[in-house]
C-alpha cells in the first residue's frame, strides 16, 4: 500500500532521515518507535502530505489511497453541544442528509439527470464507509470500548481519555486504507488503555501507530518500524520478539567486539615491539613491517561493529537532593475536598513520609491533577507541607512549566543557571547539545519537552517531587532511565501515572481513587488487581521469570561469559513464546 525507498530529509539545523526504506502492507498493525526528536511525527507528515516537503528518494502510494489520522495533541472543543453518537457518526449523518436533500430536490426538479448522478455518488460514498450498518457499527465500537453508556452524552462532558477513544472510533469507522495514530495512548487511564487495545485488535485495516507505551507495544502489533540515528529498521513480528532479536544481536556483537579487542591488543603489542626495535635498527624491512602493522590496526578500528538499534544512548537522569530528611512527614492531606460542576474528591486523607515513593491511581477526570497542583501551590487549608521541604513539579500540561517562546538556553537561564556553558554541560546528559540548545521550546517534540521538564526538576535539587504523568511522550529508553532515577532518589515522590510499568517498577505503594475518596493499596495487591483484570492467570509469574532471566543475561554479558548467556537466551526464548 505504501512503499518508501531511500528517503532522505533534513531541516536546516538537523538531518532526520538518511536513505530510509520500508513498506506498509495489507492487514499490518505496525508500531512506529524511536527516541524523542528522531523525526517520527515529521515522517508521518511526509506520508500524509508529501507535496509539502522537499525530500530525496521515492514515496510510492496508490493515488486512491485514503489516510485517516488521530493526532497526539487533539483538543476537546468545550463549546460543542454535539452528542457522542452524533460526533462519531458525523460523516454518515452528513451523507444521509445529503441523500435526503437530493431526493427532495428530485421530487420537483425538471432536470433529474445531474441529480441522479449526485445521488449515485453519495450512495457510493455511504457504501464505502459501511453506511447501511453505520448505527450498529457505532454501537459495536462503543461496546468494545465500554462507552455505550456515553452514547447520548455531550462531547464537552467527556474526560480527555474518553474523547481520545471516540476520536479513534470515528477515524476507524471512516474506513481509511491506512489509519495513522500519533501517541493515541497519552494520558489514558488503564481501563481506557485496555479499551484502545481492543479497538486496535478489532480494526481490519492497516495501522501505523506511534507509541512508547509498553503495554500496547507488548500486546497490539505484528510489525515494528524503528527509527533511530537517521536509519530505519523493519521487523515483522511482535515487539517482545523484536526485543529478543535485539538481545541476540547485542550478544553476537559483544562477542565479536571482545574478540576484536583481543586482536587489537595483540597487534598493539607487536607494533610497540617493532617501534622499540626501529629505534636501534634502521633496517628498511623493519620499517615496512611496522607500517603494515599500523595500517592493519587502522583497518581493525575502521571495521568496528556499529549497531544503532542495539546500544541506544539513554539520558542520564539523576534527582539529587540538597536537604535529605530523616523519617519525617513531608506532606499531610486531611479532609481534602475539591469539585467544579460536581464533587470530584471528598474527605481525602493521607500522609507522605520523606522517602516514600507513591503513585496516585484513578480513572481519567477523577481529580488527580487537581490534587497534585493544589499540593504544589500549597494554598489549600487541608494541605500542609513540612517547612524543611523543597518541592519540584512536573506538569502534564507542558506549557505550564515551559515557555514556548523561550529557547532551551533561555529556559535554563530563567531556572537559575549562570552561563550558557554551564547549561550546555548540564543538558548534554539529557541528550541536548550543540545547535539544539538554540531551538525554541515550541519546536520540540512532546517527548523532548517532557525530558526538559525532568531536567528542570533534577536541577532544582528538591526533596519532594510532584510528577504528573512524567512518562507521557517519553520513548521507552527514557522511561527506563527515569525508573532508575526514581529508584536512586533519596527524597519523596508523589506521582500521577497511568503507566503500569513505571508504577510497579518504582513505587512503594499506591493511593487508589475510589468513590470520590482515596485509599492506600500495597504494590503487590495493586499488581495482582491489574493482572487479574487484564491478563491470563499465569502471566504475572511468567513475566517475572522473564525479567529475572534478562537480568541474569545482562550480568553474564557484563562478565563476558557468553556460554552462560547463550544458555539463558534459550530459556528466555521459551518464556517469550508462552507470553
N, C-alpha and C positions, 0 to 999 in steps of 0.2 A: 504493500500500500504506500509506504514511504521509504525511499532509499536515499541516504546521504552518502556522498562519495568524495573523499579527500577535501572536506570543507575546512577552510581557514578563515578566521575573523579576528580583528583587533580593534580595540578602542585606542585613541591617541596615547594614553598612558599605560595600556595593558594589553598584552596578547592573550586572547581567551582560548582559541582552538587552533590546532596545527595539524592539518590533513586528517581530520577525524572521519570515520566511516561507520555506518550502522544501518540496519533495516528494521522496520516495524511491519509485521505481517498479521494476517487474519488470526483472530482468537488469542492474540498475545496480551497478557496483562503484565505490563513492564514497569518495574520500579526504576526511577532515574535518580541516581545517588551521586554524591561528590561533596567535597568540603565547601564551606560557606565562601561565596565570592568566586567560585570556579567557573561560573558562567551558565548555570543550568537555566535560569529564567531567561537569559538572553537567547540561548539556543531554542527555547520554546517560542520566543517572539519571532525568531527567524522561520521556524516551521509554520507558524500561523500566518505570517505576513512577509514572505521573502522579498517582496518588491521594495520594502523599506530599508533593506540592508545591502551594503556592498561587500560581498564575500567572495572568496575564491573557492573553486570546487563546484560540485553538482548537487542539486537537490531535485530528485525525481518524485513526482506525486501525480496521481490521477487527477486531471483537471476538474473532474466532477466530485472529487473527494470533499466531504464536509467535515469540519473540525469543531467540536464543542470544547468549551473552556470553563474551568472553575478556578478563579483567582485566589491567591493566598491572602489578599488584602480586601476582600469584598466587605462592604459595609451595609448594615441594615438601614433601610430608609424608614425612619420612625414616623414619617408623615403619611405613609400608605395606610389606607383602610382596607386593602385587599386581604381576603382570607387566604389561608394556606392552599386550599384547593384551587382557588382562582389563580394564585401565583404560579403553582406548578402547571396548571392546565392552560396557562395564558396562550401559548401558540395554537393549541387545539381549539379553544374557545374563539380565538380570533378568526381561524379558518371557518369554523361553523357559522359564525356571524356573517362572514363574507359570503358563504354559500347561500345562507338565508336571504341576504340582501340581493344577490343575483337572481334568485328565484322570484322574489317580489318584483324586481325590475322587469323580468321576463313576462310577467302577467300583463303588463301594459305596454311593452315595447313593440314597435313595428319592425325593428331591425334586430332579429333574435340571433343571427349568426355569430357576431362577435361575443355576445353574452354566453352562448353555448360553449365557445372556446374558453372564455374565462371560467365558466362553471366546471369544465373538464379539468382545467389546470388546477383549480382549487381542490377538486376531488382527488387528483393525483397527489397533491401536496399533503392532503389529510391522510391518504392511504399510506404514504411514505413514512409517516410517524405513528402508524397504528391507530388512526383516528376512530375507527369503528369501536375499538375497545378502550378508548382513552380513559374513561372514568374508572373502569375496573383495573386498568394498569396503574393508575394513580393510587388506588386503594391497595393494590398489591405492594407497591413501593412503600407506602405509609406503614403497612403492616410489617414489612421486613425491618423497618427502622423503629418499630414500636411507637409510631407517631400518629396512629389513626385517631387517637383522642384529640389531636390538634387540628383535625381536618378543617373545622369551621372557625378556628382561632384567627385573629388578625395577625398578619405578618409582623406588625410592630410589637406584638406582645411576646414574640419568641425570644428565647435566650440565643446568644451568639452561636452556640453549638447546634441548636435546633435549626437555626436559619441556614447554617452551613450545610446541614443534611438535606434540607429541602432544595437548596441550590443544586446539589449533586443530583437529586432525583429529577429536577427539571431538565438538566442537561442530558441525563441518561434517557429520559422519555422522548427527547427530541431525536434520538437515534442517529447521532452523527457517525460517520465512518470511523473517526478517531476521536476519543474523548481525552483531553489533556487536563490534568488537575495538578495545580501547584500548591503543595502542602495543605491538602484539604483537612488534615488532622489537627492543625494547630488549635490549641485551647479546648479540644473536645474532651469531655469527661469520659470515664471508662465505658459507661453504658452507650454513649453516643459514638465512641470509637469502635465499639463492637458492632453497632448498627452500620457504621461506614464499612466495616469489614464485610458484613452481609450484603450490602449494596454492591460492593466491588465483585463479590463472588457471583451475584445474580446477573451481572452485566455480561452480555454476549458479544459485544463489540471489542475493538482494540482500545486498550487503555495505556496511557503514558502518565505515570504519577510521580511527581517529585515528592519524596518523603524522607524524613530521617527517623520516623517513628519505628522503634524496634519491634513493637507488637505487630504492626501492619507488615513490615518487611518480612517477618518470620512466617506470616500466615496468608499472604494475599497474592503473591506474584509468581509467574512462571518464566520470567526473563528479567535480567538485571542489565542496565546500561550504567556504567560507572565513568564519570568524567573527572579526570584528575591531572594536574600538571599539563594542561593543554592537550591531553590524549584521552581517547575513548577505549573502553574495554567492554565487549559484549559477553554475556554469559546466559546460555539457555538453561534455565533451571531456577530453583528457589534460592532465596538469599542465604539460608542456612547452608545450602550446598556450595554457594559461591564463597562464603567464608571458609568452608572446609577446603575448597580448591586453593584459596589464597594461602592457607596454612601449609598445605602440601608444597606449594611453590616456594614459600618462605623457607621451609626446611631444606628443600633442594638447593636453593640459592645460598643458604647459610653454610651448607656442607661444602659447596663449591668454593665459597668465599674463604673458608678455613683452609682448604687445600691450596688455593691460590696464594693466600697469605704465607703459608709454609714455603711454597715455591719461591715467592719473592724474598723471603728472609734468607733462604739458601743462596739465592742469586746475589743478594746484598753482601753476604759473607765472601762470595767469590770475587765480587767487584772490589771490595775493600782489600782483599789479599793481593789482587792484581795491581792495585794502586800502590800498595806498600812496595811490591817488587819493582814497579816502574820508577820509584824514587832512587834506586841504586842500580837499576839495569835498564838502559835505554834501548834495548833490542826492539826493532820495529814490530816484530811478530807479537811481542808482549803488548804493545800499544794497540795493535789491531784487535787482539783478544779482548782487551779492556773495552774498546769502543763497541765491539759486537755485544758484549755482555750488557753494557749500558743501554744499547738500542733494544735488546731483548727485554730488559727491565721496563723500559718505556712502553713497549707493546703490552706487557702484562698489566701495567697501570691503565692503559687505554681500554683494555677489554674487560675491566672490572664490571661485574654484573650490575645493571641499573634496573630497578623494579619500581616504577612509580605507583603501582597499585598495591604493593606489598608492605613497604615501610613508609607510611604516611605520617608526616610530622604533626604531632599533637601540640596545641598551645600549652604553655607551661603556666597553668592557673594555680595560684597559691594565695590563700587567705591568711595573711599574717595578723597578729593581734598586738596592739600597743600595751593593752592593760588586761592581762589574764586575771580572771577572778576565780577564787576558790568556790566551793559549794555554796552558791547563793541564789536566791530568786532574782531573776533579771527582768521578767515581765509577769505582771499579775493582771488577770482579767476577771472581774467579779460583777455578776448581774448585768452583763452587757446585752443590750438590745439595739437593733437597728432595722429600719424599714424605709421604703419610699412610698409607692402607692399601696403596698401591703407589707406586713411584717416579714422580714427575712430571717432574722435571728432573734431569739428571745431567751433571756436569763442564761447567758453563756458564762461558764466559769472554768478557768484553767490557769495553771502557773507554769512558767518555763524556767528551768534552772540554767546555771551559767555554762554548762557543756551539753545541754540537751539538743538533739537534732530531731526536729518534729515536722511532720507533714500534715497540712490541713487538707482533708479529702471531702469532696462533696460534689453533687451534680452542678452543671452549669446554672448560673443565676441564683445560687443559694447564699450569696453574701461573703464569700471567702476573700475576694479582693477588697471589698469594703472594710472588712475587719482588719486585714493586713495594713491597709492605708491608714486606718484610724490609729493603729499601734504606732506606725511611723510618725504620724503628725503629733501623737501624744497630747491631744486636746479633748479627750473624751473622759468624762467623770468616772467611768467604770474601768479605766485602764491606768495602771501605774507602772512606770519604768524606773528601775533602780538608778540612783543618782550617779553611780560609777559606770553606767553603761554608755557606750557609743554605738549608735545604730546606723547601719547602711541599708539602703533599699534598692531592689531591682524591680522595675515595673514591667508588667506585660504590655502596657501602653508605652512604647519606646520613646515617643515624643515627650513624655512626662519627665524623663531624666536626661534626654539628649536633645540639643537644639539643632534642628535640621539645617539651619543657615550656617552653623559653625563648620570649620574644617576639623579633622581629627585633632590636629595640633592645638587649635583654639579651645576645643572642648577640654583638653587636659591642662591647658594654662588656666582655664576657669576653675579646674578642680584643685589647683594649688601647686602644680609643678612650676619650677622656676625658669627652666631653659628648654629650648627645643631639643638639644642633645640629650637631656635627661628624659624627655618624653620618648624620643626615638629608642633609647636604650631600654626603657621600660616596656614599650609596646612591641619590641622585637620578640619578646617572649610570647606574645599573643598573635604573632603572625603578621603584624602590620609593620611595614618598613618602606624606606625609600620614598618614591613619589606618592604612594598611597596615603602617607600622612597628611598630604595637602588636599585630599579628597574631602568634599563636603559630606556631612552625615547623611543628607537626603539621597546621595548617590549610592549608598551602601546597601547590600542585601540585608534581609531580616536577620540572618544568622550573624553577619558581621556587626550589626547594631547590638545584638544581644551580647556578643563577645566583648564589645566595647563597654557595655554596662557592667559586665563581670570584671573587666579591668579596672573600672572606676570603683567598684565595690571593694576589690582587693586593695587598691591604693589607699583606701580610707583607714585601713588597719582597725576597723571596728570590731567590737567583741560580740555584737549581736547582729546577725544578718537576716533581713526580711526579704525573701526571694519569691516573687510572683511569677510562676511559670518560667523558671530560668532556662529550661531546656528547649523552649519554643524556638523554632527555626534553626537550632544548632545541629550541625552534622553529627553523626554517630561518634566520630573521633573526639570531637569537643565535648560531647556528652560524657564520654568515658573519662576525659581529663577533668571535667567538673566533679564527677563522682570521687576521683582520687583527692581533689582539693577539699571536698566536703569531709572525707574520711580523716584527713590530717588536721582539719581546723580545730583550734583549741577553744573556740567560743561556742555560742549558742546559735542555732539556725531554726527559723520558723519558715517553712516553705509551702506555698500553694503549688500543687503539681498534679497533673493527670498522667504523668509518665510513670507507669508501673515499675519499670526497671530502676529509675532514679530513686523512687521511694524505698523499694525493698533492698537496694544496694547501699543506701546511705543514711537512712533514718533510724532513730532508736525506737520510735513508736509513732502512731498516727492519731490525729484528732478527727473523728468522723462527724460530719454534719448529718444529723438525723432528726427529722420532725422539728425543724427550726431551732434546735439546740445542738450542743457538741458533747460527744462522749469519747473517752480515751480508749484506744484499742492497741494491744500488743502487736508487734510486727508479724510474728508467726501466725496469729489469728487473722490479721488482715490478708496476708499472703494466701492462707488457706481459703478465705472467703472468696477472693478473686479467682483462684484456681477451681474451686468447687462450682463457681458460676459459669466459667467460660472455657474450661479445659477438660480433657479426659482425666479419669481418676488417677492414673499413674504418671501424668505429665510432669507434675512438680518434682517428683522423686527422680525421674529420668533427666530432667533439665539440670537438677542439682548435681547428678552424677556427671553430666556433660561438662559442667563448669569445673568440677574437681579434676577431670581428666585433662581439660585445657590448661589448667594451672600446672599440672604435672609435666605436660609437654613443654610449656614455657620454661619451666625450671630445667628440664633436660636440655633444651636448646641453649639456655644460658650457660650450662656446663659443657656444651658441645658433645653431649652424649647422644649421638644420632641413632644408635641402635635402640636405645631405650625409647627415644622419641618416636621411631618408626613403629615399634610395638604398641605404643599408646595411641598412635594415629589410627591403627586398625580397630582398637577398642572404641575410639571416638566415632569412627565411621558407622559402626553398628548402632550406637546411640542415636546418631543423626538420622539413620534410616527409620528408626522407630518414631522419632519426633516428626 
